[in-house]
Each structure stands twice: as C-alpha cells, then as structure tokens.
Amino acid sequence: MRLLLVRHGESLGNAENRFQGREEYPLTERGLEQARRLAERLRRECGAVDAVYSSPQGRALQTAECVAQALSVDVIPDPRLREYHIGMLTGLTMDEARERFPRLQELRARDGETFVPIPGEEGREALAQRVREALDDYRAQYTDGQTVVVVSHGGALGAVLCRLVGLPADRPGPFRLSNASLSIVELANGRARLVGLNDTCHLAGSHLNGGGGSDD
C-alpha cells in the first residue's frame, strides 16, 4: 500500500500564527489555491487512488474535498486524524503564549529531548494510540498496489510518520510539514519506506510556497 500524507492548505489560524489544535479555522484564499495545486498534481502523477481519508476539521476537509474532486473519489472523514489538542495554548498567537505563559515558553525552547507538558493537552500517548489504530485499519483494508490519501494536520501527521518509522511517541519528532505538503510512504512486508517528505514542488515559484504556522 502507498500512503500519500497531505497537510492541509494555509488556514486563517496559520496566517495569524496561532496555536490551532482543535479550534476551527477555514482555509485562506491562499490555502484554497494551495489545495487546488496539490490536487492537480495528484491527478497528474498518482494514477488511481483507492480512498481519501480526512480529519473532520474544516481546514483538512476543505483540502481533502479539492483532492477528492480531482481524483473522482469521495472523502471519508476519520476523527482519528484530527489535530492534537494543545490545551491552554489553543487559539493563542505565539506572542500571546509568550506573554501569558513565559515559563512554559522558556521550557519549550530549552528542552528539545522531551515534550514539555501543557495543561489540558491530549497527551502524546493518546495521539499515538489513535493514529496507530487508523493506520492498522488502513493496512487491513488495502493491499499492495493500492493507494490511500490521508489529509490531516502537522501534529497528527508527525505522529503518523513517527509511528511508521519507529520513533518513540514521547520524544519530539524531526518532522516539520508545510501547508499543502505531500509525504509518501510505501508499506510492504510489514515495513515502511519513506520515499518523499514535505514535498511542495507543486507550489514552487509562487507566493503559495512556504508557511505553516506554529502549530496545526
């Protein structure tokens, strides 16, 4: 099975540099165009796609609908793909977070080996568990030679990638994913092979490239 991992296009929260988490922020016009460019690339390059799964959050669904329309398939919402719940930081800009919680921001900047706890957050093990369940279901349903698109968020997709390559859930992963980026993983014989990471060549040479905000 081939997994095409897509981060949603730029949202209003991204544009405002907010910690979004579970809050709803629609795509900006730039984000919609990013999603269209990505969808057109997938239509040209990826051939038949067997399913498009998406986080039920609006910014991911808007992106997934562009992709699904281009590929002539339906979107399947999967709540296990929703973004990480970041507790008391939800909805704050980076500047607001630094002002209200200076000690937390200091610890987050200093400690790169472990996650600094955020009051009210979901918990990294809970995130790892739900993305693991989603991946196990996809592996059970689809076989070698089939392609599945997964549209989600930076934090959730980072957890997916950590799971696939065997990194622990309690350590920050090395993955930073741009808006409307494409990462490709091939699964076969119980192994995962990362063949593309954070690819945004479909946005190259335009104002659409780059961006991502502080937290998805």
C-alpha positions, -999 to +999 in steps of 0.1 A: +000+000+000+011+035-008+002+063+017+000+099+004+002+121+035-012+156+029-011+185+053-040+210+047-035+243+030-029+275+048-057+283+073-066+316+089-050+303+121-018+296+102-019+331+087-023+346+122+004+324+136-019+308+161-018+275+180-049+260+164-053+225+178-089+215+177-102+251+170-118+257+136-101+280+112-111+279+075-086+279+047-075+313+034-077+321-003-040+312-005-047+280+013-075+271-012-052+277-041-025+256-025-051+228-021-060+231-058-024+230-069-018+199-048-050+182-061-039+189-097-005+174-091-020+142-076-044+139-105-015+141-130+011+120-112-005+095-089-029+075-111-058+057-095-064+064-058-085+039-038-095+062-009-092+097+005-094+099+043-095+132+062-096+147+096-131+160+102-118+195+110-128+221+084-094+231+071-085+195+064-119+187+049-117+217+026-083+204+014-095+168+011-125+179-010-103+196-035-082+164-037-111+140-039-128+160-066-097+159-088-093+122-082-131+114-086-134+097-052-153+105-020-139+119+012-141+096+042-139+116+074-119+099+102-119+115+136-087+097+145-069+121+121-079+152+139-052+176+152-036+173+186-055+190+214-030+215+228-049+225+260-044+260+273-024+272+243-054+267+219-062+298+199-033+319+212-008+335+189+029+329+196+032+364+211+002+358+233+015+325+245+049+340+254+032+368+273+008+347+293+030+317+299+066+329+298+079+299+319+063+274+296+077+290+265+111+291+281+110+254+289+097+245+254+125+264+238+152+249+260+142+212+262+145+196+228+146+160+240+112+156+257+078+173+253+071+199+279+036+192+294+009+217+285-020+219+310-052+204+294-035+188+265-045+155+249-013+136+257+012+122+233+005+086+241-032+092+233-023+108+200+000+079+192-027+054+200-054+069+178-031+073+148-019+037+153-055+025+152-061+044+120-030+030+103-038-005+114-073-002+099-059+011+066-034-017+064-061-042+070-084-028+043-059-021+015-033-043-001-001-039-021-006-018-052-033+003-037-030+040-029-046+058+000-046+096+006-046+108+042-053+146+047-046+158+082-026+183+103+011+189+112+010+174+146-011+144+137+009+137+106+041+140+125+027+113+149+018+091+118+054+094+105+069+087+139+048+055+141+057+044+106+094+048+110+096+036+146+103+067+166+090+069+202+058+089+209+073+107+239+100+124+221+097+154+197+099+141+161+121+156+134+092+163+110+081+198+101+054+198+074+045+228+053+009+237+043-003+216+013+028+194+015+030+158+003+048+130+020+048+095+006+052+062+025+053+028+009+041-001+032+050-037+022+060-069+040+055-052+074+079-024+066+076+013+059+097+031+034+097+069+033+101+079-003+090+116-001+089+141+028+073+176+029+073+179-009+059+213-020+072+214-056+037+219-069+038+253-051+073+263-063+080+296-079+049+313-065+037+332-034+020+299-024+051+282-012+062+280+025+043+287+057+028+266+083+023+285+115+033+275+150+011+245+155-015+230+132 
